[in-house]
Amino acid sequence: MTEADAIDVAREALMITLVVSGPLLLIGMVVGVVISLFQALTQLQEQTLTFVPKIVAMFAALIFLLPFMLGHMKTFTETLMDRIVAVGTGDP
């Protein structure tokens, strides 16, 4: 395995991390902004109001997006294992 191969694997791992975690982070951010806007408009400054809707929204999104996330992780893992086998057999 050359340095270019190692860099390529690291780049793919970072991209998969962004693809898998991106939707959940985006949903959490959108819900947080909506809650903050609601709090600013109503001047209701309850600290627990920000956490419960975010947690519920992120769990719901996780259940909905889990097949998508697992599919990407499975594909990456299979590709990585194929590369490991190719290095062990001496194939490029």
C-alpha atoms as a printed R data frame, in Angstrom:
   type eleno elety resid chain resno       x       y      z
1  ATOM     1    CA   MET     A     1   0.000   0.000  0.000
2  ATOM     2    CA   THR     A     2   1.459   3.297 -1.064
3  ATOM     3    CA   GLU     A     3   1.048   6.720  0.494
4  ATOM     4    CA   ALA     A     4  -1.440   7.627 -2.228
5  ATOM     5    CA   ASP     A     5  -3.586   4.620 -1.326
6  ATOM     6    CA   ALA     A     6  -3.536   5.553  2.358
7  ATOM     7    CA   ILE     A     7  -4.508   9.143  1.551
8  ATOM     8    CA   ASP     A     8  -7.300   7.885 -0.703
9  ATOM     9    CA   VAL     A     9  -8.685   5.653  2.053
10 ATOM    10    CA   ALA     A    10  -8.526   8.516  4.556
11 ATOM    11    CA   ARG     A    11 -10.280  10.845  2.094
12 ATOM    12    CA   GLU     A    12 -13.029   8.290  1.490
13 ATOM    13    CA   ALA     A    13 -13.445   7.770  5.245
14 ATOM    14    CA   LEU     A    14 -13.862  11.516  5.807
15 ATOM    15    CA   MET     A    15 -16.376  11.794  2.967
16 ATOM    16    CA   ILE     A    16 -18.413   8.870  4.316
17 ATOM    17    CA   THR     A    17 -18.343  10.476  7.765
18 ATOM    18    CA   LEU     A    18 -19.728  13.708  6.308
19 ATOM    19    CA   VAL     A    19 -22.367  11.915  4.244
20 ATOM    20    CA   VAL     A    20 -23.525   9.757  7.153
21 ATOM    21    CA   SER     A    21 -23.534  12.425  9.862
22 ATOM    22    CA   GLY     A    22 -24.526  15.398  7.710
23 ATOM    23    CA   PRO     A    23 -28.290  14.865  7.568
24 ATOM    24    CA   LEU     A    24 -28.621  14.402 11.333
25 ATOM    25    CA   LEU     A    25 -26.489  17.447 12.055
26 ATOM    26    CA   LEU     A    26 -28.471  19.511  9.574
27 ATOM    27    CA   ILE     A    27 -31.785  18.445 11.140
28 ATOM    28    CA   GLY     A    28 -30.475  19.257 14.613
29 ATOM    29    CA   MET     A    29 -29.319  22.659 13.429
30 ATOM    30    CA   VAL     A    30 -32.620  23.501 11.725
31 ATOM    31    CA   VAL     A    31 -34.653  22.444 14.773
32 ATOM    32    CA   GLY     A    32 -32.321  24.455 17.016
33 ATOM    33    CA   VAL     A    33 -32.717  27.587 14.906
34 ATOM    34    CA   VAL     A    34 -36.514  27.211 14.847
35 ATOM    35    CA   ILE     A    35 -36.620  26.762 18.633
36 ATOM    36    CA   SER     A    36 -34.301  29.750 19.137
37 ATOM    37    CA   LEU     A    37 -36.468  31.877 16.874
38 ATOM    38    CA   PHE     A    38 -39.560  30.768 18.797
39 ATOM    39    CA   GLN     A    39 -37.873  31.633 22.101
40 ATOM    40    CA   ALA     A    40 -36.778  35.033 20.815
41 ATOM    41    CA   LEU     A    41 -40.257  35.874 19.539
42 ATOM    42    CA   THR     A    42 -42.075  34.759 22.684
43 ATOM    43    CA   GLN     A    43 -39.342  35.765 25.164
44 ATOM    44    CA   LEU     A    44 -39.725  32.310 26.707
45 ATOM    45    CA   GLN     A    45 -36.272  31.383 27.989
46 ATOM    46    CA   GLU     A    46 -36.819  27.863 29.274
47 ATOM    47    CA   GLN     A    47 -33.542  25.920 29.020
48 ATOM    48    CA   THR     A    48 -35.117  22.480 28.606
49 ATOM    49    CA   LEU     A    49 -37.257  23.673 25.692
50 ATOM    50    CA   THR     A    50 -34.265  23.504 23.366
51 ATOM    51    CA   PHE     A    51 -33.234  19.937 24.161
52 ATOM    52    CA   VAL     A    52 -36.429  17.903 24.022
53 ATOM    53    CA   PRO     A    53 -37.549  18.860 20.476
54 ATOM    54    CA   LYS     A    54 -34.005  18.430 19.160
55 ATOM    55    CA   ILE     A    55 -33.688  14.977 20.685
56 ATOM    56    CA   VAL     A    56 -37.096  13.891 19.378
57 ATOM    57    CA   ALA     A    57 -36.386  15.240 15.883
58 ATOM    58    CA   MET     A    58 -32.949  13.641 15.728
59 ATOM    59    CA   PHE     A    59 -34.218  10.243 16.928
60 ATOM    60    CA   ALA     A    60 -37.026  10.352 14.369
61 ATOM    61    CA   ALA     A    61 -34.543  11.291 11.642
62 ATOM    62    CA   LEU     A    62 -32.177   8.547 12.783
63 ATOM    63    CA   ILE     A    63 -34.894   5.932 12.470
64 ATOM    64    CA   PHE     A    64 -35.848   7.254  9.041
65 ATOM    65    CA   LEU     A    65 -32.258   7.646  7.748
66 ATOM    66    CA   LEU     A    66 -30.738   4.502  9.270
67 ATOM    67    CA   PRO     A    67 -31.035   2.386  6.080
68 ATOM    68    CA   PHE     A    68 -29.342   5.143  4.070
69 ATOM    69    CA   MET     A    69 -26.555   5.486  6.622
70 ATOM    70    CA   LEU     A    70 -25.971   1.754  6.959
71 ATOM    71    CA   GLY     A    71 -25.929   1.337  3.176
72 ATOM    72    CA   HIS     A    72 -23.138   3.878  2.791
73 ATOM    73    CA   MET     A    73 -21.171   2.407  5.682
74 ATOM    74    CA   LYS     A    74 -21.589  -1.127  4.299
75 ATOM    75    CA   THR     A    75 -20.366  -0.067  0.858
76 ATOM    76    CA   PHE     A    76 -17.341   1.687  2.349
77 ATOM    77    CA   THR     A    77 -16.513  -1.311  4.537
78 ATOM    78    CA   GLU     A    78 -16.758  -3.724  1.597
79 ATOM    79    CA   THR     A    79 -14.507  -1.485 -0.487
80 ATOM    80    CA   LEU     A    80 -12.002  -1.245  2.344
81 ATOM    81    CA   MET     A    81 -11.975  -5.010  2.855
82 ATOM    82    CA   ASP     A    82 -11.446  -5.553 -0.873
83 ATOM    83    CA   ARG     A    83  -8.448  -3.212 -0.714
84 ATOM    84    CA   ILE     A    84  -7.035  -5.119  2.260
85 ATOM    85    CA   VAL     A    85  -7.373  -8.407  0.370
86 ATOM    86    CA   ALA     A    86  -5.766  -6.856 -2.713
87 ATOM    87    CA   VAL     A    87  -2.786  -5.699 -0.637
88 ATOM    88    CA   GLY     A    88  -2.427  -9.177  0.889
89 ATOM    89    CA   THR     A    89  -2.448 -10.908 -2.488
90 ATOM    90    CA   GLY     A    90  -0.165  -8.349 -4.137
91 ATOM    91    CA   ASP     A    91  -2.776  -7.236 -6.698
92 ATOM    92    CA   PRO     A    92  -2.860  -3.507 -7.466
